[in-house]
Amino acid sequence: MQIRRFYSPPQNFHEGVVSLDESETRHLRDVLRLKTGDATNVFDGKGGEFECVVEQVQKRTSTLRIVGAVEPGAPESRLDLTLCAAVLKGDKTDVAIQKAVELGVTRFIPMITARCDVRPQSASGRVERWRKIVLEASKQCGRARLMKMDDASTFEDQIHRTTGKLIFFSERDGGELSIQEQPNAITAFLGPEGGWDDSEITLAREAGAAVITLHGRIMKADTAAIAISAILQPKFGDLN
């Protein structure tokens, strides 16, 4: 039987019990129709997951008794992977974020780039929706740690403030993906549907990023986000 999972932040855990907010309570009561005495799991978004039993269901909150800690269904990758991805039209970024959660990405940063088709105000207004997608994807795929979903920023701001191992994926002017060391953390930059501007490629090189071109396949921007996560996780993470 599939495990029914709910999310509650760490501050809602107190002395052997955990409370669910109004949204999770509504899902427990009205969608899954759980009642007092039913068993379920609750995760805290920080990596902890707990077997629980429903004790009380009210209109806006519910209380569950914690039976004990359990292992999440999906372990976290040893690779701390951040995707800095250009915001895409329609629901394409929604899909990319959902799949990034499933593929074990640690952090997702939506960016406005020179050739981005989405206005900054529109991108900022979609962040809360994206955070809800992160939560729902985490509940379904078994992760107990929520992928961090940053506010939208510009490429220029992000390339200047990011440190560590930077990989800049470009449809042109890049080399092969050849990394000899085993980095603990990688930040991957992914461009928009119209590709990177020449000035952005120059900025990436000046920031010390490895500019990489994946030869042999022409991918849409939303496909690239999924493919690149799936390429990096087996190579440096735990997807094997």
Protein Blocks (a to p, Z undefined) as FASTA:
>chain_A
ZZddddddfklggghiacddfklmmmmmmmnopaehiacdddehnopacddddfbdcfkb
ccdddfbdcddfbdcdfbdcdddddddehjllmmmmmmmmmnopabdcddddfklcbdfk
lmmmmmmmmmmmmmmmmmmnopabdcdddddddfklmmmmpgcjdddddfehiacdddfb
acfbdcdddddfkopafklmmmmmmnopacdddehiacdfklmmmmmmmmmmmmmmmbZZ
